[in-house]
Structure formats: C-alpha cells, structure tokens
Amino acid sequence: MKIKPVFVGIAVLGVLLLVLSLSTIAKVFAANPRDLLVGVKTQPQAVQLLPKRSPLFLSFLVDPEKLGLFAQLAAQPSDRGDVRHELASLKQQLRQNWLLDYERDIQPWLAQEITLAVTDVDLDDQPANGLQTGYLLALAAKDVDLAKTTIDAFWQKLAVNGSDLGFEQYQGVSILNTSFSADKPAIAGTTLDKFVLFANDVRVLRQAIDALKSPNLALASVDNYRDRLAKINTGKVGIAYANLAELGEDLPKASLLSSLSFDKLGIRAKTLVTSEKVNSEKANGEKQSQSLETVAQSGSSLSAQTSRPKSKSNLNIATAIPSGSSVIIGNNLGETLQALKTSLPTEWQKVLAKAIAPIPLDSNAWAWAQDDFAIALLPNSKSPISNSQPDWLLVSKINDPKTSATAIATLDDIARKNLTVGEISLKAQPVTVWTNLSANVNNSSASANLSVSGQVVAAHAQTPNYIYLSNSLTGLESALTLKNNQAITASKNFKTITAKLPSDRQTYGYLDQNFDLTWLNGAEANFSGLQTSEILQKISNSPLVSIFNHLNIFSFASTGSQSNIENGEFFIFLK
C-alpha cells in the first residue's frame, strides 16, 4: 500500500506564514501585541467551505499584522533580521504560488481569519492518472465590497499581462481562473459569502460552493469535529486539523484537532486526537482507505469502549536521565506499547516491532516495566551497533526488587534465543550484557586462525530503585554513575517547560535543543515499504524547514482520554 504523496503540499503552507505581514523595525519595537497572548475564542468559519474528506487545514484567527509582529518579537533581537529575511522569502512564495501581492491585493480588506486547506488528495479519484491534489486559500474580508473591487483589479491585471482567463458560473457563483503555463501556476478564484477564495483547480471551488449550499457536505457538520471543537474554548490564535486516514492508506485511522496559542516563551498547542483501533486480521482483508466521515463518525461507537484509566506518570524518574537527553516519560510500558500497537496499521506494527527488537511486543516481556518508565536518547553519542543510531536508555522504577529481578530474568531468556547473554562488572555494578558473537578468520598466517568477537546489542543493570537498559555500555555507565547536578531535572530548560504543561500528565515528552536528527537518515530502511524516504525528502525541501531554525525546545504531555478522544498539549520554546 502506498502513502499518497500529498505532503508535497507542505511547501504551500509557507503561504500562510507570508500572509502574516511584514512590519518595519520601528513597529517591531513599538508594538505590544498583548492580546495575542490572550488569544480569541472564535472558531474558524471557513470550515463550512471544506468537504468532509479534507485531509488538512490550518486557520489563523487573529489580526495578521499583529501576528507578524509577534513572530519577530518572539525572536532574539539579533535574529530578527533573519526572521524578516525568511518572511520576505515566504512572501515571494505567495507571488509564485498564487500570483498575489499581499500589500496590494489582500491587506486593504483582510479580516481576522486566514485558512489554508488541502481539500482532496486526488480530485478525480483516479490515482492511475496521477494524484491531483486540491488546495484552497480562504481569506475572510472585513469589507466584502472592497475585497471584490480589489480582486477584480487583480484579475484584470493578470489579463493585461497576458494570462488566459477563463470564466464559469456554478450554482450562481462566478468563478475566474487562469490556465497553467510554463512560468505561472494555474489558479482559480471567487468570492463566496464573506470569504475571498483561491484554489489551484476550479473543482476545489465547486466543492466549496457545494459545501456552503449543502451544509451536510461540509466538515463543519461532522459531529466528531464539532464535539472536539467545543472542547477548545480557551484563547487561541489558530486551529490546525489533520485527518491521517485521508493522507495515506498506511497511516493510522486517526484525526487530530489542535488549538494554537502564544506564550511569552513560545507556542502552545492543545490537541485532541480521535483514533480507531485496528483489527489486523480484518484490516488485511479490507481496503484500508477510508473517508474522514467514516473515521470521525466512528467516535460514537468507540465511545462505548471504556478502559481502565492510566496512572499519572511521575517526573521523579527523570532524576535518572542525564542532562541534554531527549526523553519520554510514562507509566506501564507494556500497556503503553499494546495501546500503541492496536492503533497502528499492520505495516506500522512491523516497524514498531523492528524498532524494539529483540524484545517482542508481547506485554509479558515488559513485566519489569509496569511502573514509571523513561526512554531517553542520550546526547552527543552514536551506538556502536550502527553509526547512524543514537545511544538510548530505558529506565524503569522498581517497586518489588524480587519481582523485578524475576521479570528481567524472563527477558534474558527471550534474548538467549538469538543472542549470547553474560555478566560483567561495570564500576562495581553487576551488568547483564546481550552480545551478538561472530567468528573472525585470519588467513594471513600459514594456518588459518579462528577467533570470536562480540558486539553489544544491549545491557541492563538493577539498582535498589531502578532497572536500566541501554544499547550502549558507555550510556549505561553514565546513567549508573549520574550525580544530581548532572541529571536532566537540574536543567533550567527542563524545569521551565515542565511547569508550562499540565500536571495531570500520563505521558510526557521532552525534545532537547541539541537533539540530533541525522540518525533518521539511516532509519529510512525501516520504512522502505511506506515510502518514508520520499516523504522526508519532500519535507526537507519545503520552505517551512527554515522556520524550524527558530525552534529551541519541544515538549508534550498526554493527559488521558475521554471516550475515544485523547487529550494532550504541546509546548515549543522559540530561539
């Protein structure tokens, strides 16, 4: 099964950042966009123009001028020149993709909503002739008459400059469009209700008109979308939505809705996720592709399924993690992995199983990790197993030492099926090592000499409080000899960002500013059947990648679920 390459549309999202208007240096220092920190409680209205199957949309709900100012104010003074340069580059993207000049064509009439959406991954539903992805840019107008006059002038200028304009009436609405040429993109536009719309295909605008005139066809009519939107009733500057079921057949059958808000230190995203549990045997015999309506409406049936509430995770276990690490903290690792497995399609379950090998997904193999756990990627290190893989460390809290010792011994028995298991002493601490032995033949001598060498796959140790498991003896040693002032809990950044997230967290994640992503290049082989390398390449070529240069620390917390909706929050520190 093939993931639809709709991610090419990620580049188009740069248009939104561009519409956030540039300001002069004087305005930057004179501005005080305090209301952006408070946000608004209004909800996106353009969603009434989006088909139910729309895979993605992003709406900003505040004054674009103030949002542009905040983007620059959030940066360090020394970086503001770079921010302005990047926004200017994105402004050029607006001209290239939509032929629009912001100051001339948009700014005079623009109100407080800008929405960019992927409305369909394939407008004609015929993948054999190539995917024809539909994009919609919806701009709310505070003065509809002025907007019509300005946009009419825009189309007239295109005609004067030699563009071949087309015209059609659809359900009483006038649509103008230009055909594709070697140096200009194809665009279509209309004014509908209080919105000025631009699209890359006339069919996208027809869908928008149908949705507005028949509300039952719109994403806004889906019960599950409305239910989640009602839960996001605090101040925000934007809403983001993604329906993974429409983005690819091999992606989880889930959709997420996030509210975006600003903090003095960064960006906060409250996220609600609706997912459908996967029955692997059934999924193998059925078509995986599924519309948004099917996924969203499944919420009502899933809500009847109740599960034992998970325990709140305790951040005290972070005292066992070295500073500079990126870490995920939770409770009951076996149960967590089982829950993850049931939400993943078959192909992704195989990827997960490969990632944690030689330990199986079977919850019995994780009986030693039934309390608080922490999984960390250690800083400035590469595993001896593969130069492309980082050193990782798994720490699990011990409640009953004898029970934990028995459970970890069972894990050793599982490892013995494929590896050699032995014991060594590391800084006077008994350590069990899993080794992959191989024979070395030396043919240089008169008679061939045979020797044996080993490669450490993993090693574990047990202290009175914790069980440690790592793929690196060096990483394990650093954890076993860790002092309080060397732990991640001593980090100012960790303390600050922890305070920004909900205290009733079940799972917590922290991505350090020095986190190295280069190892992902070597991990692409694990995803070869899912064409992840193609997706990563398209993302890396996107103009949005430069925006990530201004992100410092990323963190998230999951606060549990109500019915079939998982609640969580993300927080991003800006440089």
Steps between C-alpha positions, in 0.01 A plus 500: 500500500625840406494818700354777292767763440277784611783622719620694201237748617707576806688753290178685432449557872773759471234724349332532837812617674548752227154648541604582854617835363841657536555806719766765529766489771334796668174311528680198643630694797185710543257209480333347802284215364383405849165378373676228303604340828134496605380375163143481376212262569355520149505187285603473133211578264669388179451139610143529368662518154708184542383153390470232767798316353738795525831356629656819635421855593666778696313813607637817659234695689677822599613821338775398253691822562528430872584137434784607275625736768487227763703266279779755497466603863524135604842479337816627663591854384805360322278255310228742389683581179501130413130472580419793273713346227319169526159667501606694192592169337157364586348814355665410173343155533157667512572674172628182341221268618201733487618803296387721791664812637405521867518877552313577177255211461421383855598736783236775433200275570634203700313410821605268783487158336737338253455133415711277279369150434575187306146413394566178310806289432363402159222710351394244239555190720704336225854439631595332172518838326697662781385663822334836447509655847266789573609806702277779628601839639210675677537861612229662712403851387410779740371700200354264237439778246858625529623141473303444178630825351860417592484145374331610175798729446730204570336291227501792257872546555559133425307537175696811402823312566399227257335236720227298331198547728207259516154568640217277616183515705444224755179502702473873439855576611755650259839330484806639322808295423829504316644205313839358588799630309871433517572799725166544681288265713135428429271677748126544537315750715163620617330693778267287708306629799754711693804316364729559205607159374795389291567144389732311270205342316145606416372173647618610846279809480207291383545284809502812718180629340332160544604491868364848567168438326462148647638517857475123544788470250734721706759400756323734743201261505696199628396430859842386611664816366243721673532309827875552512476862390264569791771380740741763365331800658804684636693783339686404182650652188432209268361153436677213324333182378627179340316185393769234466259251342481723191873566482602139450373146505781389729452776755301454824125550468502810712430870481627781720388851581734752662454850635807721468575771756794718591691515824771751588751220454355315204204327340244275668281250314211326673431186298204262488549173312230259388627159393357172384641179640639269235397138465800364310332190360201697382718780367694255284183398323347841456584814309694728729401831342225669692325837486503754780132445564559130567784573743329791668161337541666190645544705816147424609556126492844521656372711787322198636834330553638588839834400634671513834630852554876528477709617791656841506871487422748638751780724377722386788633227275665773292763522774646184344536661154817694402465870417480580129294189426170492316255289697152347515359430847195288571347222708480128418704459184347166401150643511614809312651294220189282474279809471730638232496172311120486486486849348752430224443337159676170437798647315570746781471223757784327315707818519434525874594135554824551309582812701482321837653168387616264643234571765157393371186713522347238729411676825646207699846607382449833674384373838803670657379843376151523649564817700650834393740480208723736302637445150785735409717572198834595650688811387807508275519128451465236232436132558789262420240279331448761230661838456160631392320400821517701822563351841176439685421432863189347656445540873219334693404554863519205739228434755589142599867411436437123494210530255703731278800264506277209396343701220833619361630142514207401278612771259849351496351162409330662201829663394683162519300378200711719272784643709764401752418618852776548757597707802772758555585755768473870417630735769436221757140473372389158366387541138336246270612532137329374184764434238492405135803274451670438167800302380810671355732308273861618459632360170828693510682231696608166367214332674172687528428624853142519623394754761172623639393863540183644647286805452292630789134515400370606842593494867300537818559551871284513811540740791276528808278755324524440126565254220721644224507367143717652225655418163827655617728406788625859506145630524417247771807598699414871479153427637624275780752761620274802446515778760204722585645807331561294183139386464250652259294616799781746582456666160337844509331435165353171622364662816350792309328299229373243750322779683332607174322167448206341688583341834258208447711353221502128422777521242757773464757573228792741483712569191826671592635789294810295412298206373672359189264394219769369264450144622157503332671483162633157589161392635325539163560132420253408773231691313585394146162338446332820609701728268607711795823599326297674230294684760806606701661632184194710415485637853871582499457694175208700639551873570345438841814317613674834554235587759624214718831683534317724747367216715696424813334237720196287430291327766165325530274348763212255461233550765287194429181438306127556518303248296713460185668842516859524619591831661845650486702820486815600314731784593778642283767740622619748238862604457 
